[in-house]
Amino acid sequence: MIIDDVKITVLAGHGGKGLAVFSKVVNALGPTGGSGGNGGDIFLEGVADLGALRQFRFKKVLEAENGKNGKPSLNDGHRGNDLTLFVPVGTVCHNLTTNGKDIEIIKIGQRELIARGGKGGRGNFHFRSPINTSPRQFEQGRPGETFELRLELKMIADVGFIGLPNVGKSSLLNELTRANSKVANYPFTTLEPNLGVYYDLILADIPGLIEGASEGKGLGTKFLRHIERTKILFHFVSADSQNPIEDYNTVRKELESHNKELLEKPEYIFISKSDTVEKSDIKKIENDFKGIGKDSVVISIIDSDSLKNVQKILNKLIEEKKAVPSTQEL
């Protein structure tokens, strides 16, 4: 099960305490107390593992190491070790303590500071002066930052497969990629997003939507959230449906209710499971979509020619992704 929304508490390391001590060496009796080390910072770092938030399912409090206290002979305490929290690419970090600007992890290896460690306190060596040759002052280390965070995964994919439950999204993903999505002939086979890679494209099979999904029905809004971060939508409508146009409009309505901007995304309509009905029925569905101003592509996973048509579309998208705008002057 993918964990895509968790709350955690992070505690950066506290700074170490400065030391007040004096040299015992004859003719060198001045202050020699070292300063405390700084506390460790806490970072987020993006990784490709979609299930990386699972580590926070039960471990809710994460702490970086405290700085060490100052030592004699002008030796400062060691700095506390930093703590790095690995999160999936597409994670949005909300700071619930400060309500500040969200941090988004959009690249593998992207590293963001989320909690700064406390500064170490100064030892008495740093308080010496011509009028205070034997200072006994020292500083306590400062506390590290402590925040309550919400980590929300919004997948980033080039293409998102959407549609009602049981319309063949997972089957096509398995055919096109090395994904091993569960496939069966009943609603909600897909209970969590599945990813596959087709050359340079990331394909995401989004669990099926039903009427009322934007209000939390069925698998609810948690998967509508994932669609927000996909660049292109492949909308699947089953050829064996009683009313394919109504199915299409149902999903579009839920997208609009959740976020109207989703309707602006580039969309390809696929009439799936074409092998389950007569050719005359397929033609009628195509004409129905043309009647509402929509082109459609007929596919079946057991028809190699139709799969090649899908691959042509994907290959075109790859070329568009690689295209670099010309910088030459006209």
C-alpha positions as CSV (number, residue, x, y, z in Angstrom):
1,M,0.0,0.0,0.0
2,I,1.3,3.4,-1.0
3,I,1.4,6.0,1.8
4,D,0.8,9.4,0.2
5,D,-0.2,11.7,3.1
6,V,1.6,11.7,6.5
7,K,2.2,14.0,9.4
8,I,5.5,14.0,11.2
9,T,7.4,16.0,13.7
10,V,11.0,17.0,13.0
11,L,13.5,18.1,15.7
12,A,16.8,19.5,14.5
13,G,19.7,19.0,16.8
14,H,20.4,21.3,19.8
15,G,23.7,23.2,19.9
16,G,26.3,21.9,22.4
17,K,27.1,23.9,25.6
18,G,30.3,26.0,25.7
19,L,32.9,25.2,28.4
20,A,34.4,27.4,31.1
21,V,37.8,26.1,32.0
22,F,41.4,27.4,32.5
23,S,44.8,26.1,31.5
24,K,46.8,24.5,34.3
25,V,50.1,25.1,32.4
26,V,52.4,27.4,34.2
27,N,52.7,30.8,32.6
28,A,49.6,30.0,30.4
29,L,46.8,30.2,32.9
30,G,44.2,31.8,30.6
31,P,40.8,30.5,29.6
32,T,40.8,27.5,27.3
33,G,37.1,26.5,27.2
34,G,36.0,25.4,23.7
35,S,32.6,26.1,22.1
36,G,29.8,23.6,21.6
37,G,29.2,22.1,18.2
38,N,26.2,23.1,16.1
39,G,23.2,20.8,16.1
40,G,22.5,18.7,13.0
41,D,20.2,20.0,10.3
42,I,17.3,18.0,8.8
43,F,16.9,17.8,5.0
44,L,14.4,16.3,2.5
45,E,15.9,14.5,-0.5
46,G,14.0,13.3,-3.6
47,V,14.2,9.6,-4.6
48,A,12.4,7.6,-7.3
49,D,10.8,5.2,-4.8
50,L,7.1,5.8,-4.9
51,G,6.7,4.1,-1.5
52,A,9.3,6.0,0.4
53,L,6.7,7.7,2.7
54,R,6.0,4.3,4.1
55,Q,8.9,4.7,6.5
56,F,6.8,7.4,8.3
57,R,3.7,5.3,8.8
58,F,4.7,4.5,12.4
59,K,7.8,6.5,13.1
60,K,6.4,10.0,13.5
61,V,9.2,11.8,15.4
62,L,12.5,12.3,13.6
63,E,15.5,13.9,15.3
64,A,18.9,15.0,14.1
65,E,21.9,14.6,16.4
66,N,22.7,17.3,19.1
67,G,26.0,19.1,18.9
68,K,28.6,18.0,21.5
69,N,29.7,20.1,24.4
70,G,32.9,22.2,24.3
71,K,36.1,20.6,25.5
72,P,39.2,21.9,27.3
73,S,42.4,23.1,25.5
74,L,40.4,25.1,23.0
75,N,38.7,22.0,21.5
76,D,35.3,22.7,20.2
77,G,32.6,20.0,20.4
78,H,31.7,18.0,17.3
79,R,28.9,19.1,15.1
80,G,25.8,16.9,15.3
81,N,25.1,14.7,12.3
82,D,22.5,15.9,9.8
83,L,19.4,13.8,9.2
84,T,18.2,13.3,5.6
85,L,14.6,12.1,5.0
86,F,14.2,10.4,1.7
87,V,10.8,11.2,0.0
88,P,9.3,10.3,-3.4
89,V,9.7,12.8,-6.2
90,G,6.4,14.7,-6.3
91,T,6.2,15.2,-2.5
92,V,4.9,18.5,-1.2
93,C,6.1,19.5,2.3
94,H,3.6,21.7,4.3
95,N,4.9,23.3,7.5
96,L,2.0,23.1,9.8
97,T,3.8,25.0,12.5
98,T,4.7,28.2,10.6
99,N,2.2,27.9,7.7
100,G,5.0,29.1,5.5
101,K,5.7,28.5,1.9
102,D,5.4,24.8,0.8
103,I,8.5,23.0,-0.3
104,E,8.1,20.8,-3.4
105,I,10.5,17.9,-4.3
106,I,10.3,17.7,-8.1
107,K,13.7,16.0,-9.0
108,I,15.6,13.0,-7.9
109,G,18.5,14.1,-5.7
110,Q,16.9,17.5,-5.0
111,R,17.8,18.4,-1.4
112,E,16.0,20.9,0.8
113,L,16.7,22.2,4.3
114,I,13.6,21.9,6.4
115,A,14.9,22.4,10.0
116,R,18.1,24.1,11.0
117,G,20.2,22.9,13.9
118,G,20.8,25.1,16.9
119,K,24.1,27.1,17.2
120,G,26.7,25.8,19.7
121,G,27.4,28.0,22.7
122,R,30.7,29.8,23.1
123,G,33.3,28.7,25.6
124,N,34.9,31.1,28.0
125,F,38.0,31.5,25.7
126,H,35.7,33.7,23.5
127,F,34.9,36.0,26.4
128,R,38.5,37.0,27.2
129,S,39.4,40.7,27.0
130,P,42.0,43.1,28.4
131,I,39.7,43.9,31.3
132,N,38.4,40.3,31.7
133,T,41.4,38.1,31.6
134,S,39.8,35.2,33.5
135,P,36.3,35.0,32.2
136,R,34.0,32.5,33.6
137,Q,31.2,33.1,31.2
138,F,30.0,30.5,28.7
139,E,26.9,30.0,26.6
140,Q,24.3,27.3,26.5
141,G,23.7,25.9,23.0
142,R,20.6,27.1,21.2
143,P,17.8,24.7,20.5
144,G,17.2,23.4,17.0
145,E,14.1,24.1,15.1
146,T,11.1,21.9,15.7
147,F,8.3,21.7,13.2
148,E,5.2,19.6,12.6
149,L,5.1,18.8,8.8
150,R,2.6,17.3,6.5
151,L,4.2,15.3,3.6
152,E,1.8,14.9,0.7
153,L,2.7,12.9,-2.4
154,K,1.4,14.2,-5.6
155,M,2.9,12.0,-8.3
156,I,4.7,13.6,-11.2
157,A,4.2,11.7,-14.4
158,D,4.3,12.5,-18.1
159,V,1.0,10.6,-18.9
160,G,-1.8,9.8,-16.5
161,F,-4.2,6.9,-17.4
162,I,-7.7,7.9,-16.2
163,G,-11.3,6.5,-16.5
164,L,-13.9,4.6,-14.7
165,P,-13.0,1.4,-12.9
166,N,-12.3,-1.7,-15.0
167,V,-11.7,0.0,-18.4
168,G,-8.3,-1.7,-19.2
169,K,-5.8,1.0,-17.9
170,S,-3.7,-1.5,-16.0
171,S,-3.7,-4.0,-18.8
172,L,-2.3,-1.5,-21.3
173,L,0.3,-0.3,-18.8
174,N,1.5,-3.8,-18.4
175,E,1.7,-4.3,-22.2
176,L,3.7,-1.0,-22.7
177,T,6.0,-1.3,-19.8
178,R,7.4,-3.7,-17.3
179,A,4.9,-2.8,-14.7
180,N,3.2,-5.6,-13.0
181,S,-0.2,-4.1,-12.2
182,K,-2.9,-6.3,-10.8
183,V,-5.6,-7.0,-13.4
184,A,-9.0,-8.5,-12.9
185,N,-12.6,-8.1,-14.1
186,Y,-14.0,-6.3,-11.1
187,P,-14.2,-2.6,-10.0
188,F,-11.3,-1.1,-8.1
189,T,-8.7,-3.7,-9.1
190,T,-6.2,-0.8,-8.9
191,L,-6.2,0.5,-5.3
192,E,-3.1,2.6,-5.6
193,P,-1.3,4.3,-8.5
194,N,1.0,2.2,-10.5
195,L,4.0,3.6,-12.5
196,G,5.6,2.3,-15.6
197,V,8.4,3.7,-17.8
198,Y,8.1,3.8,-21.6
199,Y,11.5,4.9,-22.8
200,D,11.7,8.5,-21.6
201,L,8.1,8.8,-20.4
202,I,6.7,8.0,-17.0
203,L,3.2,6.5,-17.3
204,A,0.9,6.5,-14.2
205,D,-2.2,4.2,-14.0
206,I,-4.5,6.2,-11.7
207,P,-7.2,4.1,-9.8
208,G,-10.6,4.3,-11.4
209,L,-12.9,7.2,-10.7
210,I,-16.6,7.0,-10.0
211,E,-19.4,9.6,-9.8
212,G,-19.0,11.5,-6.6
213,A,-15.2,10.9,-6.3
214,S,-14.6,14.6,-5.9
215,E,-16.8,14.4,-2.8
216,G,-14.9,11.4,-1.4
217,K,-16.9,8.5,-2.7
218,G,-15.3,5.3,-3.8
219,L,-11.5,5.8,-3.7
220,G,-12.2,9.5,-3.2
221,T,-10.1,12.6,-3.7
222,K,-6.7,11.2,-2.8
223,F,-6.2,9.9,-6.4
224,L,-7.7,13.0,-8.0
225,R,-4.8,14.7,-6.4
226,H,-2.3,12.6,-8.3
227,I,-3.9,13.6,-11.7
228,E,-3.0,17.3,-10.9
229,R,0.7,16.5,-11.5
230,T,0.4,14.6,-14.7
231,K,1.1,16.5,-17.9
232,I,-1.1,14.6,-20.4
233,L,-4.2,12.5,-19.8
234,F,-5.1,9.2,-21.6
235,H,-8.8,8.9,-21.0
236,F,-10.1,5.3,-21.3
237,V,-13.7,4.4,-22.1
238,S,-14.7,0.8,-22.4
239,A,-16.2,-0.3,-25.6
240,D,-18.6,-2.7,-23.8
241,S,-20.1,0.2,-21.8
242,Q,-23.8,0.8,-22.0
243,N,-23.2,4.5,-22.5
244,P,-19.5,5.4,-23.3
245,I,-20.3,9.1,-23.7
246,E,-21.9,9.2,-20.3
247,D,-18.9,7.4,-18.8
248,Y,-16.6,10.0,-20.4
249,N,-18.6,12.9,-19.1
250,T,-18.8,11.4,-15.6
251,V,-15.1,11.4,-15.2
252,R,-14.7,14.8,-16.8
253,K,-17.3,16.2,-14.3
254,E,-15.3,14.8,-11.4
255,L,-12.1,16.3,-12.7
256,E,-13.9,19.7,-13.0
257,S,-15.3,19.5,-9.5
258,H,-11.9,18.7,-8.0
259,N,-9.9,21.3,-10.0
260,K,-11.1,23.0,-13.2
261,E,-7.5,23.3,-14.5
262,L,-7.5,19.5,-15.0
263,L,-9.8,20.0,-18.0
264,E,-7.2,22.1,-19.7
265,K,-4.6,19.3,-19.8
266,P,-4.0,17.7,-23.2
267,E,-6.2,14.6,-23.6
268,Y,-6.3,11.5,-25.7
269,I,-9.5,9.4,-25.7
270,F,-9.1,5.6,-26.0
271,I,-11.9,3.2,-26.7
272,S,-10.6,0.2,-24.9
273,K,-11.6,-3.5,-25.0
274,S,-12.6,-3.2,-28.6
275,D,-12.3,-7.0,-29.0
276,T,-15.3,-7.5,-26.8
277,V,-17.9,-5.9,-29.1
278,E,-18.9,-5.9,-32.8
279,K,-17.2,-3.6,-35.3
280,S,-20.5,-1.8,-35.9
281,D,-20.7,-0.9,-32.2
282,I,-17.2,0.5,-32.3
283,K,-18.0,2.6,-35.3
284,K,-21.1,4.0,-33.5
285,I,-19.0,4.9,-30.4
286,E,-16.4,6.7,-32.6
287,N,-19.2,8.7,-34.3
288,D,-20.7,9.5,-30.9
289,F,-17.4,11.0,-29.8
290,K,-17.1,12.9,-33.1
291,G,-20.6,14.3,-32.4
292,I,-19.3,16.0,-29.3
293,G,-16.2,17.2,-31.1
294,K,-13.8,14.5,-29.8
295,D,-11.4,12.2,-31.7
296,S,-10.8,8.8,-30.3
297,V,-8.4,5.9,-30.8
298,V,-9.7,2.3,-30.7
299,I,-7.5,-0.2,-28.9
300,S,-7.3,-3.7,-27.7
301,I,-4.4,-5.3,-25.9
302,I,-4.7,-8.4,-28.1
303,D,-4.5,-6.4,-31.3
304,S,-0.9,-5.6,-32.1
305,D,-1.8,-3.0,-34.7
306,S,-3.9,-1.0,-32.2
307,L,-1.0,-1.2,-29.7
308,K,1.3,0.2,-32.3
309,N,-1.1,3.2,-32.7
310,V,-0.7,3.9,-28.9
311,Q,3.1,3.6,-29.3
312,K,3.1,6.1,-32.1
313,I,1.3,8.6,-29.9
314,L,3.8,7.9,-27.1
315,N,6.8,8.2,-29.4
316,K,5.4,11.6,-30.6
317,L,5.2,12.7,-27.0
318,I,8.8,11.7,-26.4
319,E,9.9,13.8,-29.4
320,E,8.0,16.8,-28.1
321,K,9.5,16.2,-24.6
322,K,13.0,16.2,-26.1
323,A,12.4,19.2,-28.4
324,V,14.4,22.3,-27.5
325,P,13.1,25.7,-28.6
326,S,15.3,27.3,-31.2
327,T,17.4,30.2,-30.0
328,Q,18.4,31.3,-33.5
329,E,17.2,34.8,-34.6
330,L,15.0,35.0,-37.6
